[in-house]
Amino acid sequence: MLAELDRQGLRENSIIVFWADHGYQLGEKGKWSKAGSLWEQGARVPFIILDPRAKGNGNASPRIVELLDIYPALVDLCGLPKHKELVAELHKLAADYVAGKTEKNTIL
């Protein structure tokens, strides 16, 4: 993907986001999967944002983030209008899901 963005001359005008929906354990603590683990390797996920305008590219951030932060971060980076109600609703839906207050088949 990066090579194609370079080939088309679009990389300097593109924000690239890479993330996963879960971590994975590769034998640590005797686990070989993603399921049923609250160990750091299973709970942490890659979350990388590359913005060609950012001075911090290539550096890790010590901030705690969650995947619900993708939408507001991209809205900010793209200079789009902010919809605080939508962000608040996403966080409420996630909290309700974790607390078991939503249907089992709810999609976040």
Phi and psi in radians as a Rosetta constraint file:
Dihedral C 1 N 2 CA 2 C 2 CIRCULARHARMONIC -1.104 0.35
Dihedral N 2 CA 2 C 2 N 3 CIRCULARHARMONIC -0.701 0.35
Dihedral C 2 N 3 CA 3 C 3 CIRCULARHARMONIC -1.089 0.35
Dihedral N 3 CA 3 C 3 N 4 CIRCULARHARMONIC -0.696 0.35
Dihedral C 3 N 4 CA 4 C 4 CIRCULARHARMONIC -1.203 0.35
Dihedral N 4 CA 4 C 4 N 5 CIRCULARHARMONIC -0.691 0.35
Dihedral C 4 N 5 CA 5 C 5 CIRCULARHARMONIC -1.062 0.35
Dihedral N 5 CA 5 C 5 N 6 CIRCULARHARMONIC -0.722 0.35
Dihedral C 5 N 6 CA 6 C 6 CIRCULARHARMONIC -1.110 0.35
Dihedral N 6 CA 6 C 6 N 7 CIRCULARHARMONIC -0.801 0.35
Dihedral C 6 N 7 CA 7 C 7 CIRCULARHARMONIC -1.024 0.35
Dihedral N 7 CA 7 C 7 N 8 CIRCULARHARMONIC -0.681 0.35
Dihedral C 7 N 8 CA 8 C 8 CIRCULARHARMONIC -1.553 0.35
Dihedral N 8 CA 8 C 8 N 9 CIRCULARHARMONIC 0.002 0.35
Dihedral C 8 N 9 CA 9 C 9 CIRCULARHARMONIC 1.226 0.35
Dihedral N 9 CA 9 C 9 N 10 CIRCULARHARMONIC 0.484 0.35
Dihedral C 9 N 10 CA 10 C 10 CIRCULARHARMONIC -1.837 0.35
Dihedral N 10 CA 10 C 10 N 11 CIRCULARHARMONIC -0.137 0.35
Dihedral C 10 N 11 CA 11 C 11 CIRCULARHARMONIC -1.088 0.35
Dihedral N 11 CA 11 C 11 N 12 CIRCULARHARMONIC -0.680 0.35
Dihedral C 11 N 12 CA 12 C 12 CIRCULARHARMONIC -1.268 0.35
Dihedral N 12 CA 12 C 12 N 13 CIRCULARHARMONIC -0.105 0.35
Dihedral C 12 N 13 CA 13 C 13 CIRCULARHARMONIC -2.116 0.35
Dihedral N 13 CA 13 C 13 N 14 CIRCULARHARMONIC 0.396 0.35
Dihedral C 13 N 14 CA 14 C 14 CIRCULARHARMONIC -2.222 0.35
Dihedral N 14 CA 14 C 14 N 15 CIRCULARHARMONIC 2.409 0.35
Dihedral C 14 N 15 CA 15 C 15 CIRCULARHARMONIC -1.762 0.35
Dihedral N 15 CA 15 C 15 N 16 CIRCULARHARMONIC 2.178 0.35
Dihedral C 15 N 16 CA 16 C 16 CIRCULARHARMONIC -1.913 0.35
Dihedral N 16 CA 16 C 16 N 17 CIRCULARHARMONIC 2.283 0.35
Dihedral C 16 N 17 CA 17 C 17 CIRCULARHARMONIC -2.144 0.35
Dihedral N 17 CA 17 C 17 N 18 CIRCULARHARMONIC 2.279 0.35
Dihedral C 17 N 18 CA 18 C 18 CIRCULARHARMONIC -2.207 0.35
Dihedral N 18 CA 18 C 18 N 19 CIRCULARHARMONIC 2.223 0.35
Dihedral C 18 N 19 CA 19 C 19 CIRCULARHARMONIC -2.665 0.35
Dihedral N 19 CA 19 C 19 N 20 CIRCULARHARMONIC 2.938 0.35
Dihedral C 19 N 20 CA 20 C 20 CIRCULARHARMONIC -2.299 0.35
Dihedral N 20 CA 20 C 20 N 21 CIRCULARHARMONIC 2.834 0.35
Dihedral C 20 N 21 CA 21 C 21 CIRCULARHARMONIC -1.573 0.35
Dihedral N 21 CA 21 C 21 N 22 CIRCULARHARMONIC -0.122 0.35
Dihedral C 21 N 22 CA 22 C 22 CIRCULARHARMONIC -2.843 0.35
Dihedral N 22 CA 22 C 22 N 23 CIRCULARHARMONIC 2.820 0.35
Dihedral C 22 N 23 CA 23 C 23 CIRCULARHARMONIC -1.461 0.35
Dihedral N 23 CA 23 C 23 N 24 CIRCULARHARMONIC -3.075 0.35
Dihedral C 23 N 24 CA 24 C 24 CIRCULARHARMONIC -2.617 0.35
Dihedral N 24 CA 24 C 24 N 25 CIRCULARHARMONIC 2.416 0.35
Dihedral C 24 N 25 CA 25 C 25 CIRCULARHARMONIC -1.836 0.35
Dihedral N 25 CA 25 C 25 N 26 CIRCULARHARMONIC 2.352 0.35
Dihedral C 25 N 26 CA 26 C 26 CIRCULARHARMONIC -2.029 0.35
Dihedral N 26 CA 26 C 26 N 27 CIRCULARHARMONIC 0.962 0.35
Dihedral C 26 N 27 CA 27 C 27 CIRCULARHARMONIC 1.806 0.35
Dihedral N 27 CA 27 C 27 N 28 CIRCULARHARMONIC -0.230 0.35
Dihedral C 27 N 28 CA 28 C 28 CIRCULARHARMONIC -1.115 0.35
Dihedral N 28 CA 28 C 28 N 29 CIRCULARHARMONIC 2.446 0.35
Dihedral C 28 N 29 CA 29 C 29 CIRCULARHARMONIC 0.998 0.35
Dihedral N 29 CA 29 C 29 N 30 CIRCULARHARMONIC 0.415 0.35
Dihedral C 29 N 30 CA 30 C 30 CIRCULARHARMONIC 1.312 0.35
Dihedral N 30 CA 30 C 30 N 31 CIRCULARHARMONIC 0.228 0.35
Dihedral C 30 N 31 CA 31 C 31 CIRCULARHARMONIC -1.854 0.35
Dihedral N 31 CA 31 C 31 N 32 CIRCULARHARMONIC 2.496 0.35
Dihedral C 31 N 32 CA 32 C 32 CIRCULARHARMONIC -2.269 0.35
Dihedral N 32 CA 32 C 32 N 33 CIRCULARHARMONIC 0.810 0.35
Dihedral C 32 N 33 CA 33 C 33 CIRCULARHARMONIC -2.899 0.35
Dihedral N 33 CA 33 C 33 N 34 CIRCULARHARMONIC -2.997 0.35
Dihedral C 33 N 34 CA 34 C 34 CIRCULARHARMONIC -1.725 0.35
Dihedral N 34 CA 34 C 34 N 35 CIRCULARHARMONIC -0.363 0.35
Dihedral C 34 N 35 CA 35 C 35 CIRCULARHARMONIC -1.366 0.35
Dihedral N 35 CA 35 C 35 N 36 CIRCULARHARMONIC 2.495 0.35
Dihedral C 35 N 36 CA 36 C 36 CIRCULARHARMONIC 1.101 0.35
Dihedral N 36 CA 36 C 36 N 37 CIRCULARHARMONIC 0.580 0.35
Dihedral C 36 N 37 CA 37 C 37 CIRCULARHARMONIC -2.184 0.35
Dihedral N 37 CA 37 C 37 N 38 CIRCULARHARMONIC 2.255 0.35
Dihedral C 37 N 38 CA 38 C 38 CIRCULARHARMONIC -1.918 0.35
Dihedral N 38 CA 38 C 38 N 39 CIRCULARHARMONIC 0.177 0.35
Dihedral C 38 N 39 CA 39 C 39 CIRCULARHARMONIC -1.202 0.35
Dihedral N 39 CA 39 C 39 N 40 CIRCULARHARMONIC 2.721 0.35
Dihedral C 39 N 40 CA 40 C 40 CIRCULARHARMONIC -0.934 0.35
Dihedral N 40 CA 40 C 40 N 41 CIRCULARHARMONIC -0.733 0.35
Dihedral C 40 N 41 CA 41 C 41 CIRCULARHARMONIC -1.107 0.35
Dihedral N 41 CA 41 C 41 N 42 CIRCULARHARMONIC -0.530 0.35
Dihedral C 41 N 42 CA 42 C 42 CIRCULARHARMONIC -1.527 0.35
Dihedral N 42 CA 42 C 42 N 43 CIRCULARHARMONIC -0.387 0.35
Dihedral C 42 N 43 CA 43 C 43 CIRCULARHARMONIC -1.663 0.35
Dihedral N 43 CA 43 C 43 N 44 CIRCULARHARMONIC -0.491 0.35
Dihedral C 43 N 44 CA 44 C 44 CIRCULARHARMONIC -1.458 0.35
Dihedral N 44 CA 44 C 44 N 45 CIRCULARHARMONIC 2.535 0.35
Dihedral C 44 N 45 CA 45 C 45 CIRCULARHARMONIC -2.276 0.35
Dihedral N 45 CA 45 C 45 N 46 CIRCULARHARMONIC 2.675 0.35
Dihedral C 45 N 46 CA 46 C 46 CIRCULARHARMONIC -1.207 0.35
Dihedral N 46 CA 46 C 46 N 47 CIRCULARHARMONIC 2.414 0.35
Dihedral C 46 N 47 CA 47 C 47 CIRCULARHARMONIC -2.584 0.35
Dihedral N 47 CA 47 C 47 N 48 CIRCULARHARMONIC 1.752 0.35
Dihedral C 47 N 48 CA 48 C 48 CIRCULARHARMONIC -2.162 0.35
Dihedral N 48 CA 48 C 48 N 49 CIRCULARHARMONIC 2.273 0.35
Dihedral C 48 N 49 CA 49 C 49 CIRCULARHARMONIC -2.101 0.35
Dihedral N 49 CA 49 C 49 N 50 CIRCULARHARMONIC 2.195 0.35
Dihedral C 49 N 50 CA 50 C 50 CIRCULARHARMONIC -1.985 0.35
Dihedral N 50 CA 50 C 50 N 51 CIRCULARHARMONIC 1.989 0.35
Dihedral C 50 N 51 CA 51 C 51 CIRCULARHARMONIC -2.075 0.35
Dihedral N 51 CA 51 C 51 N 52 CIRCULARHARMONIC 2.052 0.35
Dihedral C 51 N 52 CA 52 C 52 CIRCULARHARMONIC -1.019 0.35
Dihedral N 52 CA 52 C 52 N 53 CIRCULARHARMONIC -0.318 0.35
Dihedral C 52 N 53 CA 53 C 53 CIRCULARHARMONIC -1.496 0.35
Dihedral N 53 CA 53 C 53 N 54 CIRCULARHARMONIC -0.258 0.35
Dihedral C 53 N 54 CA 54 C 54 CIRCULARHARMONIC -1.348 0.35
Dihedral N 54 CA 54 C 54 N 55 CIRCULARHARMONIC 2.376 0.35
Dihedral C 54 N 55 CA 55 C 55 CIRCULARHARMONIC -1.392 0.35
Dihedral N 55 CA 55 C 55 N 56 CIRCULARHARMONIC -0.321 0.35
Dihedral C 55 N 56 CA 56 C 56 CIRCULARHARMONIC -1.603 0.35
Dihedral N 56 CA 56 C 56 N 57 CIRCULARHARMONIC 0.122 0.35
Dihedral C 56 N 57 CA 57 C 57 CIRCULARHARMONIC -0.956 0.35
Dihedral N 57 CA 57 C 57 N 58 CIRCULARHARMONIC 2.377 0.35
Dihedral C 57 N 58 CA 58 C 58 CIRCULARHARMONIC 1.580 0.35
Dihedral N 58 CA 58 C 58 N 59 CIRCULARHARMONIC -0.082 0.35
Dihedral C 58 N 59 CA 59 C 59 CIRCULARHARMONIC -1.907 0.35
Dihedral N 59 CA 59 C 59 N 60 CIRCULARHARMONIC 2.512 0.35
Dihedral C 59 N 60 CA 60 C 60 CIRCULARHARMONIC -1.410 0.35
Dihedral N 60 CA 60 C 60 N 61 CIRCULARHARMONIC 2.613 0.35
Dihedral C 60 N 61 CA 61 C 61 CIRCULARHARMONIC -1.877 0.35
Dihedral N 61 CA 61 C 61 N 62 CIRCULARHARMONIC 2.417 0.35
Dihedral C 61 N 62 CA 62 C 62 CIRCULARHARMONIC -1.414 0.35
Dihedral N 62 CA 62 C 62 N 63 CIRCULARHARMONIC -0.045 0.35
Dihedral C 62 N 63 CA 63 C 63 CIRCULARHARMONIC -1.199 0.35
Dihedral N 63 CA 63 C 63 N 64 CIRCULARHARMONIC 2.568 0.35
Dihedral C 63 N 64 CA 64 C 64 CIRCULARHARMONIC -1.523 0.35
Dihedral N 64 CA 64 C 64 N 65 CIRCULARHARMONIC 2.211 0.35
Dihedral C 64 N 65 CA 65 C 65 CIRCULARHARMONIC -2.296 0.35
Dihedral N 65 CA 65 C 65 N 66 CIRCULARHARMONIC 2.884 0.35
Dihedral C 65 N 66 CA 66 C 66 CIRCULARHARMONIC -2.340 0.35
Dihedral N 66 CA 66 C 66 N 67 CIRCULARHARMONIC 2.890 0.35
Dihedral C 66 N 67 CA 67 C 67 CIRCULARHARMONIC -1.103 0.35
Dihedral N 67 CA 67 C 67 N 68 CIRCULARHARMONIC -0.367 0.35
Dihedral C 67 N 68 CA 68 C 68 CIRCULARHARMONIC -1.166 0.35
Dihedral N 68 CA 68 C 68 N 69 CIRCULARHARMONIC -0.209 0.35
Dihedral C 68 N 69 CA 69 C 69 CIRCULARHARMONIC -1.419 0.35
Dihedral N 69 CA 69 C 69 N 70 CIRCULARHARMONIC -0.167 0.35
Dihedral C 69 N 70 CA 70 C 70 CIRCULARHARMONIC -1.067 0.35
Dihedral N 70 CA 70 C 70 N 71 CIRCULARHARMONIC -0.885 0.35
Dihedral C 70 N 71 CA 71 C 71 CIRCULARHARMONIC -1.029 0.35
Dihedral N 71 CA 71 C 71 N 72 CIRCULARHARMONIC -0.965 0.35
Dihedral C 71 N 72 CA 72 C 72 CIRCULARHARMONIC -1.110 0.35
Dihedral N 72 CA 72 C 72 N 73 CIRCULARHARMONIC -0.569 0.35
Dihedral C 72 N 73 CA 73 C 73 CIRCULARHARMONIC -1.133 0.35
Dihedral N 73 CA 73 C 73 N 74 CIRCULARHARMONIC -0.782 0.35
Dihedral C 73 N 74 CA 74 C 74 CIRCULARHARMONIC -1.190 0.35
Dihedral N 74 CA 74 C 74 N 75 CIRCULARHARMONIC -0.640 0.35
Dihedral C 74 N 75 CA 75 C 75 CIRCULARHARMONIC -1.039 0.35
Dihedral N 75 CA 75 C 75 N 76 CIRCULARHARMONIC -0.799 0.35
Dihedral C 75 N 76 CA 76 C 76 CIRCULARHARMONIC -1.100 0.35
Dihedral N 76 CA 76 C 76 N 77 CIRCULARHARMONIC -0.858 0.35
Dihedral C 76 N 77 CA 77 C 77 CIRCULARHARMONIC -1.097 0.35
Dihedral N 77 CA 77 C 77 N 78 CIRCULARHARMONIC -0.606 0.35
Dihedral C 77 N 78 CA 78 C 78 CIRCULARHARMONIC -1.524 0.35
Dihedral N 78 CA 78 C 78 N 79 CIRCULARHARMONIC -0.105 0.35
Dihedral C 78 N 79 CA 79 C 79 CIRCULARHARMONIC 1.206 0.35
Dihedral N 79 CA 79 C 79 N 80 CIRCULARHARMONIC 0.532 0.35
Dihedral C 79 N 80 CA 80 C 80 CIRCULARHARMONIC -1.512 0.35
Dihedral N 80 CA 80 C 80 N 81 CIRCULARHARMONIC 2.805 0.35
Dihedral C 80 N 81 CA 81 C 81 CIRCULARHARMONIC -1.085 0.35
Dihedral N 81 CA 81 C 81 N 82 CIRCULARHARMONIC 2.426 0.35
Dihedral C 81 N 82 CA 82 C 82 CIRCULARHARMONIC -1.529 0.35
Dihedral N 82 CA 82 C 82 N 83 CIRCULARHARMONIC 2.385 0.35
Dihedral C 82 N 83 CA 83 C 83 CIRCULARHARMONIC -2.057 0.35
Dihedral N 83 CA 83 C 83 N 84 CIRCULARHARMONIC 1.454 0.35
Dihedral C 83 N 84 CA 84 C 84 CIRCULARHARMONIC -1.015 0.35
Dihedral N 84 CA 84 C 84 N 85 CIRCULARHARMONIC -0.567 0.35
Dihedral C 84 N 85 CA 85 C 85 CIRCULARHARMONIC -1.114 0.35
Dihedral N 85 CA 85 C 85 N 86 CIRCULARHARMONIC -0.692 0.35
Dihedral C 85 N 86 CA 86 C 86 CIRCULARHARMONIC -1.159 0.35
Dihedral N 86 CA 86 C 86 N 87 CIRCULARHARMONIC -0.764 0.35
Dihedral C 86 N 87 CA 87 C 87 CIRCULARHARMONIC -1.087 0.35
Dihedral N 87 CA 87 C 87 N 88 CIRCULARHARMONIC -0.766 0.35
Dihedral C 87 N 88 CA 88 C 88 CIRCULARHARMONIC -1.085 0.35
Dihedral N 88 CA 88 C 88 N 89 CIRCULARHARMONIC -0.688 0.35
Dihedral C 88 N 89 CA 89 C 89 CIRCULARHARMONIC -1.160 0.35
Dihedral N 89 CA 89 C 89 N 90 CIRCULARHARMONIC -0.685 0.35
Dihedral C 89 N 90 CA 90 C 90 CIRCULARHARMONIC -1.063 0.35
Dihedral N 90 CA 90 C 90 N 91 CIRCULARHARMONIC -0.766 0.35
Dihedral C 90 N 91 CA 91 C 91 CIRCULARHARMONIC -1.167 0.35
Dihedral N 91 CA 91 C 91 N 92 CIRCULARHARMONIC -0.676 0.35
Dihedral C 91 N 92 CA 92 C 92 CIRCULARHARMONIC -1.147 0.35
Dihedral N 92 CA 92 C 92 N 93 CIRCULARHARMONIC -0.760 0.35
Dihedral C 92 N 93 CA 93 C 93 CIRCULARHARMONIC -1.066 0.35
Dihedral N 93 CA 93 C 93 N 94 CIRCULARHARMONIC -0.741 0.35
Dihedral C 93 N 94 CA 94 C 94 CIRCULARHARMONIC -1.125 0.35
Dihedral N 94 CA 94 C 94 N 95 CIRCULARHARMONIC -0.750 0.35
Dihedral C 94 N 95 CA 95 C 95 CIRCULARHARMONIC -1.112 0.35
Dihedral N 95 CA 95 C 95 N 96 CIRCULARHARMONIC -0.736 0.35
Dihedral C 95 N 96 CA 96 C 96 CIRCULARHARMONIC -1.106 0.35
Dihedral N 96 CA 96 C 96 N 97 CIRCULARHARMONIC -0.688 0.35
Dihedral C 96 N 97 CA 97 C 97 CIRCULARHARMONIC -1.103 0.35
Dihedral N 97 CA 97 C 97 N 98 CIRCULARHARMONIC -0.807 0.35
Dihedral C 97 N 98 CA 98 C 98 CIRCULARHARMONIC -1.106 0.35
Dihedral N 98 CA 98 C 98 N 99 CIRCULARHARMONIC -0.642 0.35
Dihedral C 98 N 99 CA 99 C 99 CIRCULARHARMONIC -1.402 0.35
Dihedral N 99 CA 99 C 99 N 100 CIRCULARHARMONIC -0.011 0.35
Dihedral C 99 N 100 CA 100 C 100 CIRCULARHARMONIC 1.326 0.35
Dihedral N 100 CA 100 C 100 N 101 CIRCULARHARMONIC 0.395 0.35
Dihedral C 100 N 101 CA 101 C 101 CIRCULARHARMONIC -1.653 0.35
Dihedral N 101 CA 101 C 101 N 102 CIRCULARHARMONIC 0.095 0.35
Dihedral C 101 N 102 CA 102 C 102 CIRCULARHARMONIC -2.080 0.35
Dihedral N 102 CA 102 C 102 N 103 CIRCULARHARMONIC 2.903 0.35
Dihedral C 102 N 103 CA 103 C 103 CIRCULARHARMONIC -1.076 0.35
Dihedral N 103 CA 103 C 103 N 104 CIRCULARHARMONIC 2.623 0.35
Dihedral C 103 N 104 CA 104 C 104 CIRCULARHARMONIC -1.067 0.35
Dihedral N 104 CA 104 C 104 N 105 CIRCULARHARMONIC -0.557 0.35
Dihedral C 104 N 105 CA 105 C 105 CIRCULARHARMONIC -1.641 0.35
Dihedral N 105 CA 105 C 105 N 106 CIRCULARHARMONIC 0.243 0.35
Dihedral C 105 N 106 CA 106 C 106 CIRCULARHARMONIC -1.096 0.35
Dihedral N 106 CA 106 C 106 N 107 CIRCULARHARMONIC 2.343 0.35
Dihedral C 106 N 107 CA 107 C 107 CIRCULARHARMONIC -1.773 0.35
Dihedral N 107 CA 107 C 107 N 108 CIRCULARHARMONIC 2.223 0.35
